[in-house]
Amino acid sequence: QDPDVLDTLYEQIGKSMNRVNKIKRHQPRVFTVHVAKHRIEGFRAKYSIQARLTTDHGMYYASASEWSLFKTMDMTLDYIEKSIRKEHEKDIELKKVRKRL
């Protein structure tokens, strides 16, 4: 692989993990990525990414498929972040309900 491509991917992942790290109780521990290249047509190829993020609160999974490697990674990371935010908001609502009781 091209070192510039890897640097860009690591940068994308790093930014996403920093955003996740700001959410209480969801500190990232292990991030695993599997990238597959398929449907090669000339100079183009379709990429599929499967990812798993282990945090203090649980495990989150995401997958995406697109013609651009960077867009595919971005879609995967966005899905994981949204899942974590959604669960965090549920936890906050549950705490509010418990305080009322």
Buried (B, 14 or more C-beta within 10 A) or exposed (E): EEEEEEEBBEEBBEEBBEBBEEBEEBEBEEBEBEBEEEEEEEEEBBBBBBBBBEBEBEEBEBBBBBEEBEEBBBBBBEBBBEBBBEBBEEBEEEEEEEEEE
